Amino acid sequence: MAITDRQAATLALAHALSAAERGLAVLPLSRTKLPALRSPHRPEDPPCHGTCGRFGHGVYDASTDPVRIRALFAAAPWATGYGIACGLPPHHLIGVDLDTKCGTDAPGALRELGLRHLFTIPPTVVVVTPSGGRHLWLTGPPDVVIPNSAGRLAPGIDIRGAGGYLVGPGSRTAHGVYGTAPGTGHLFPAPCPLALLRLLVPGVRRGRGVPRAGAEGVSSAGADGAHGRGLVRFVLAAHEGQRNTRLFWAACRAYENGIGEALTEPLVAAAVRTGLTEREARSTVASAARMSRPPA
């Protein structure tokens, strides 16, 4: 039986509310994959990112509040999908869009980048597009802004970062339905590999933003610095299934920045709060220390 627009809208809202429960900020999309609500402003009006209090500001409408989400969808009853805003806490989502149209081999290009820069994509959420493309969901550190880009890394690889959004699984568009790849729907977004993160933030100077592995003289003002606090918050935001991964990632970044020893206790305490045992947490931090310290 064909899905009516009303049924599609109901399903989109249900999927959007489910995503919001996982800490993902959402907004309604039309069948064209564009924000369903038009801007309330004229082209000549000054830029407004929602400070006026009205709907229609694209990704700036995105929310995790179920009351606001229901209001957004009520204002756009024609919405058949939903977008997930990137770059927002607690996940600081990064979307890697692998396009397969126009003869591009984006998955192959990503594998080549991984071989060249020594990284692999960890198990994470993968969303399949109606055209056969793939959206890989990754998370970034809270104090690094990932810009949007199209084809900069390689042909067919687009990046969705701060100010961008991904079409959520379950969305219906003019070309078909988005869905999660088998075996990935239960996962949470995995931390972005450090080597890939460096590629996503071009022009970062040493000692600022994304740390360099093993670099000397990189300071973050110890465990009380902004970077140290950000790493602790990153661990605290972990959900079941990603606690060890997030802790390991954060501990690696701490040791690479020269604050590993100072940040060990705060990281262990944060991990215990998320559900790990102290023994598990200390073992993970110790593994990160061994992996991250430069050879003697």
C-alpha angles and dihedrals in degrees: 000000000000118000112243122220090251091053091046090052091050091049092047091053092048092051091046093052090048091052090048090056087062091055097262117138111226141190133186119265131197125228088272090063089244124122107283096221120073122226114268089215134085119243091251094053117105116263114281124188095192098294088126089068096235128116123250104076098119115224090004088070090063116120144166092212108109092209092055092043092054089048091051092051092044088056090050106040089164092064112120098175144024137229127222114218116230128218097030127123140291095028101021086209121215117193120207106198112200108195122200098184125109092027096292120149099210095162089053091047090052091050090051091050089051092052092047096047098031103245138120129199110248121223106289144144112303120190119200117216124215089253092054097260125136133231113202115201116214134164128229134204114277096242099052122082113212112205124217116253140173120213094338095123094040138324110293096017113112124178125215112202138143110354093016134097141206126223106251123235112265093037117135117216136174088269101044145282129318115224141170118263114251113277096016105077093087094051129096121226109281124227113270112251110255094235091054091045090058090054091052094055106054120195097021109160122225112273094021131089112337111034123233115234111251094358115154124227096026107143130190098173091257127272091329093057124104093255093050092050090047092054091050091050089049090058093044090056092059119123128205109293096030103055097102092040094052093044092050092048093049093046091051090052091048094053092044088055094048095248099097096111093045093047099044097093096044090048093048091048091050092049092050089053089056092054108272119127117246090246092054092047095049091047091052093048090048090052090050090050092053092047096046105042113096115246115269 
